[in-house]
Amino acid sequence: MSNYTPVELMTIAASRALSNDDVCFVGIGAPSAACNLARLTHAPDITLIYESGTIGTKPDVLPLSIGDGELCDTAVTTVPVPEMFRYWLQGGRITIGFLSAAQLDRFGNINTTVIGDYFAPKVRLPGGGGAPEIAGSCGEIYITMQQSTRGFVEKIDFFTSFGHGTGGTAREEIGLTTKGPTLLITDLAIWKPDPATREFTVVSLHPGVTREQMAKSVGWEIRYADDVETTPPPTEQELAVLRDLHARTKLAHQQPAGA
């Protein structure tokens, strides 16, 4: 087995969670890499949708943003953004929403708006974009992000995208009928919400990762499943396809000499 990085395993583990039957609303960055890896390996018929309105897109390289021409050029069709959100997303036609976060709490609530006080922030982040609607209207939400105490916090500074609120039946209490976050894949572990409390619980540790290492990367006391598994390492095929995808992307986005 070739050597691999924690981020490569995170991307590959996330891709494995997807199937041919999924209609997936894809975020830029790690979610995009995972979804396209699934399309290029075990789920060739997966339908990928980006926020700009591209449906059934099959990019040869990873997009820099939702407005990247690669998405429209390779899509089955492109629809107006209002139609994308009203008919496709709010109409319940998307099974999986793939998101990331700047801050995440134990109940899967996401902050991508500000770090610190909203009116006097330490850092102003890109904002929610379509993520709040994705979090509320997709059948379920998968989250990918690297673990750190900066990102995995006891209390997020701003509620950009609603996960499970304070836990339990919080989603139902505010009228949300979708499942919300059902899977969290990081560079160290795989997490799933507890069926009753909805608190994210570790169900699988990546090879070589210890509980001590986990504790140093999360800002709350971690809960573990009764039987914690070990995440299967990447296969040679998965690594080869992912690395080739990143290599093509890097080449495509290089600035010409003198530019």
C-alpha positions as CSV (number, residue, x, y, z in Angstrom):
1,M,0.0,0.0,0.0
2,S,1.3,3.4,-0.9
3,N,1.9,6.1,1.6
4,Y,-1.0,8.6,1.9
5,T,-1.8,11.8,3.7
6,P,-4.6,12.2,6.3
7,V,-6.4,14.6,3.9
8,E,-6.3,12.0,1.1
9,L,-7.8,9.4,3.5
10,M,-10.5,12.0,4.5
11,T,-11.4,12.6,0.9
12,I,-11.5,8.9,0.0
13,A,-13.5,8.0,3.1
14,A,-16.0,10.7,2.2
15,S,-16.3,9.5,-1.4
16,R,-17.0,6.0,-0.2
17,A,-20.2,7.2,1.5
18,L,-21.7,8.2,-1.9
19,S,-23.6,5.9,-4.3
20,N,-24.8,5.8,-7.9
21,D,-28.3,6.8,-6.8
22,D,-27.3,10.0,-5.0
23,V,-28.2,13.4,-6.2
24,C,-25.5,15.5,-4.5
25,F,-25.3,19.2,-3.9
26,V,-21.6,19.8,-3.9
27,G,-19.5,22.4,-2.1
28,I,-16.2,23.7,-3.4
29,G,-12.9,22.3,-1.9
30,A,-12.9,19.0,0.0
31,P,-16.5,18.2,-0.8
32,S,-15.9,18.7,-4.5
33,A,-12.9,16.4,-4.5
34,A,-14.8,13.6,-2.6
35,C,-17.8,13.8,-4.9
36,N,-15.8,13.7,-8.1
37,L,-13.6,10.9,-6.8
38,A,-16.8,8.9,-6.2
39,R,-17.9,9.7,-9.8
40,L,-14.6,8.6,-11.2
41,T,-14.5,5.3,-9.2
42,H,-17.4,3.4,-7.8
43,A,-20.3,5.8,-8.5
44,P,-20.1,6.8,-12.2
45,D,-23.9,7.6,-12.4
46,I,-24.0,9.9,-9.4
47,T,-25.6,13.3,-10.2
48,L,-23.5,16.2,-9.1
49,I,-25.2,19.7,-8.7
50,Y,-23.3,22.9,-7.9
51,E,-24.9,26.1,-6.5
52,S,-24.5,28.0,-9.8
53,G,-27.2,25.8,-11.4
54,T,-25.2,23.1,-13.1
55,I,-26.9,19.7,-13.1
56,G,-25.2,16.4,-13.8
57,T,-21.8,18.1,-14.2
58,K,-18.7,15.9,-14.9
59,P,-15.7,18.2,-14.5
60,D,-12.4,17.0,-15.7
61,V,-10.6,19.2,-13.2
62,L,-11.8,20.5,-9.8
63,P,-13.5,23.9,-10.0
64,L,-12.0,27.0,-8.4
65,S,-15.5,28.3,-7.6
66,I,-19.1,27.6,-8.3
67,G,-18.8,30.0,-11.3
68,D,-16.0,28.0,-12.9
69,G,-16.7,27.4,-16.6
70,E,-15.7,23.8,-16.3
71,L,-18.9,23.1,-14.4
72,C,-21.2,24.5,-17.1
73,D,-19.2,23.1,-20.0
74,T,-19.5,19.5,-18.7
75,A,-23.1,19.7,-17.3
76,V,-26.2,18.0,-18.7
77,T,-27.9,21.3,-18.3
78,T,-27.6,24.6,-16.4
79,V,-30.7,26.2,-14.8
80,P,-31.1,29.6,-13.2
81,V,-30.1,29.8,-9.6
82,P,-33.6,30.6,-8.3
83,E,-34.8,27.4,-10.1
84,M,-32.0,25.5,-8.6
85,F,-33.0,26.5,-5.1
86,R,-36.7,26.6,-5.3
87,Y,-37.4,23.6,-7.6
88,W,-34.5,21.3,-7.0
89,L,-33.3,22.0,-3.5
90,Q,-36.5,23.1,-1.7
91,G,-38.5,20.7,-3.8
92,G,-36.7,17.8,-2.0
93,R,-35.0,16.5,-5.1
94,I,-31.4,16.4,-3.6
95,T,-30.4,13.5,-1.4
96,I,-27.0,14.6,-0.1
97,G,-25.6,18.0,0.7
98,F,-21.8,18.1,1.1
99,L,-20.6,21.0,3.3
100,S,-17.5,22.1,5.2
101,A,-17.1,24.6,8.0
102,A,-14.8,27.2,9.6
103,Q,-16.3,26.2,13.0
104,L,-18.4,23.2,13.9
105,D,-19.9,22.1,17.2
106,R,-20.8,18.7,18.6
107,F,-24.3,18.9,17.1
108,G,-23.2,19.7,13.6
109,N,-24.0,23.4,13.6
110,I,-21.8,25.2,11.1
111,N,-20.2,28.7,11.2
112,T,-18.8,30.2,8.0
113,T,-19.7,33.8,8.8
114,V,-17.5,35.4,11.4
115,I,-14.9,34.5,14.1
116,G,-15.7,36.5,17.2
117,D,-18.5,39.0,17.7
118,Y,-20.6,39.6,14.6
119,F,-20.4,43.4,14.9
120,A,-16.7,43.4,15.7
121,P,-15.3,40.2,14.4
122,K,-11.7,39.0,14.6
123,V,-12.1,37.4,11.1
124,R,-14.9,38.0,8.6
125,L,-15.4,34.7,6.7
126,P,-16.9,34.2,3.2
127,G,-20.4,33.7,4.6
128,G,-23.1,31.1,4.1
129,G,-23.9,31.4,0.4
130,G,-26.4,28.6,-0.2
131,A,-25.2,26.5,2.7
132,P,-28.1,27.4,5.1
133,E,-30.6,26.3,2.6
134,I,-28.6,23.2,1.7
135,A,-28.4,22.3,5.4
136,G,-32.2,22.6,5.8
137,S,-33.5,21.1,2.5
138,C,-31.2,18.3,1.4
139,G,-32.2,14.8,2.5
140,E,-29.1,14.6,4.7
141,I,-25.8,16.4,5.1
142,Y,-22.3,15.1,5.0
143,I,-19.5,17.3,6.5
144,T,-15.8,17.2,5.7
145,M,-13.2,19.2,7.5
146,Q,-9.8,18.8,9.2
147,Q,-9.9,18.5,13.0
148,S,-8.4,21.3,15.1
149,T,-9.4,23.0,18.3
150,R,-9.8,26.2,16.2
151,G,-12.5,24.5,14.1
152,F,-14.1,22.0,16.5
153,V,-15.4,24.3,19.2
154,E,-17.7,24.0,22.2
155,K,-19.8,26.9,20.9
156,I,-19.7,28.3,17.4
157,D,-19.5,32.1,17.2
158,F,-22.4,32.4,14.6
159,F,-25.1,30.0,13.4
160,T,-24.7,30.0,9.6
161,S,-26.1,26.6,8.9
162,F,-28.4,24.7,11.3
163,G,-27.3,21.2,12.2
164,H,-29.0,19.6,15.2
165,G,-29.3,22.8,17.2
166,T,-29.0,21.9,20.9
167,G,-29.6,18.2,20.1
168,G,-32.5,15.8,20.4
169,T,-35.5,16.9,18.4
170,A,-34.3,20.5,17.9
171,R,-34.7,20.2,14.1
172,E,-38.2,19.0,14.3
173,E,-39.1,21.7,16.8
174,I,-38.3,24.5,14.3
175,G,-40.1,22.7,11.4
176,L,-37.2,21.0,9.6
177,T,-38.2,17.6,8.2
178,T,-34.9,16.5,6.7
179,K,-32.3,14.5,8.5
180,G,-29.6,17.1,8.9
181,P,-26.0,16.1,9.4
182,T,-25.7,12.3,9.3
183,L,-22.0,12.0,8.7
184,L,-18.8,13.8,9.6
185,I,-15.5,12.8,8.0
186,T,-12.3,14.3,9.1
187,D,-8.6,13.7,8.6
188,L,-8.6,11.7,11.8
189,A,-11.9,9.9,12.1
190,I,-15.5,9.2,11.0
191,W,-18.3,10.5,13.2
192,K,-22.1,9.9,13.2
193,P,-24.8,11.6,15.4
194,D,-26.1,9.6,18.3
195,P,-29.7,8.5,17.5
196,A,-31.1,10.1,20.6
197,T,-29.0,13.1,21.5
198,R,-27.8,13.9,18.0
199,E,-24.3,14.6,19.3
200,F,-21.6,13.5,16.9
201,T,-20.0,10.3,18.1
202,V,-16.8,8.7,16.8
203,V,-17.5,5.4,15.0
204,S,-14.2,4.9,13.2
205,L,-10.6,6.0,13.8
206,H,-8.3,6.3,10.8
207,P,-5.3,3.9,10.9
208,G,-2.7,4.9,13.6
209,V,-4.9,7.7,15.1
210,T,-5.1,7.5,18.9
211,R,-7.7,8.8,21.3
212,E,-5.1,11.1,22.9
213,Q,-4.5,12.6,19.4
214,M,-8.2,13.1,19.0
215,A,-8.6,14.8,22.3
216,K,-6.0,17.4,21.4
217,S,-7.9,18.4,18.2
218,V,-11.4,18.9,19.5
219,G,-12.8,21.5,21.8
220,W,-15.2,19.3,23.7
221,E,-15.2,15.9,25.4
222,I,-15.5,13.3,22.7
223,R,-18.0,10.5,22.8
224,Y,-17.1,7.2,21.2
225,A,-19.3,4.4,19.9
226,D,-19.2,1.1,21.8
227,D,-17.4,-0.6,19.0
228,V,-15.0,1.9,17.3
229,E,-13.8,0.6,14.0
230,T,-10.6,1.3,12.0
231,T,-11.2,3.1,8.7
232,P,-10.0,1.0,5.8
233,P,-6.9,2.6,4.2
234,P,-7.1,3.9,0.6
235,T,-6.7,1.4,-2.2
236,E,-4.1,1.8,-4.9
237,Q,-6.9,2.7,-7.3
238,E,-8.5,5.3,-5.1
239,L,-5.2,7.0,-4.5
240,A,-4.2,6.9,-8.2
241,V,-7.5,8.5,-9.3
242,L,-7.5,11.1,-6.6
243,R,-3.9,12.1,-7.3
244,D,-4.4,12.3,-11.0
245,L,-7.5,14.5,-10.5
246,H,-5.4,16.9,-8.3
247,A,-2.5,16.9,-10.8
248,R,-4.9,17.7,-13.7
249,T,-6.4,20.5,-11.6
250,K,-3.1,22.0,-10.7
251,L,-1.9,22.0,-14.3
252,A,-5.2,23.5,-15.6
253,H,-5.1,26.3,-13.0
254,Q,-1.5,27.3,-13.4
255,Q,-0.9,30.9,-14.5
256,P,0.9,31.2,-17.9
257,A,4.5,32.5,-17.6
258,G,4.6,36.3,-17.4
259,A,0.9,36.5,-16.4
